């Protein structure tokens, strides 16, 4: 699975801070069924974030996308307020060719 999200310029640094925090990339890496999880910045537009994830099963990814923290917030959004984005995130589900 891959995803793309574009931040409003004034929120870019806040999103980077969250992604580097324990609520960010680490949460995805520790999720049940996760094989690979990383988020990178686009090399041409510093406000574009690209997520790359591999999961054992589609069901485990779907469960992660619904997981809520103790405060009721979606864990999968890592504490990012979607109002900080200039457009809705786009998800690209896929199937690994690695086997």
Steps between C-alpha positions, in 0.01 A plus 500: 500500500617849433344833583564863420406799709577865441531733795418865510841670513441643847444147641782315324747525790235388750423192290872418471528532879207261551635246251834494685326468838380177666154566346641501147686242295572290811126433548468355152814290533371348825150424374388138480561360153728780382801388296625843393397856581670823403409856414717720283495855372464565130826618343330773293222625727593515870132504598428155353535196725508149355419195712615151402366200688494121465264286704456126545134527399252757379297432813792598727543826307127568525510431875789749539301760306216464756713475819426774753719630781387550861359844412297360210725638226586287199849354551560479124495879459777534762338803665495704180200728463370471143436878509882529477487347151442696183304207352370162623759219519496251214550127571632254243442140613704234324644153518866430561693322226767391748295199596 
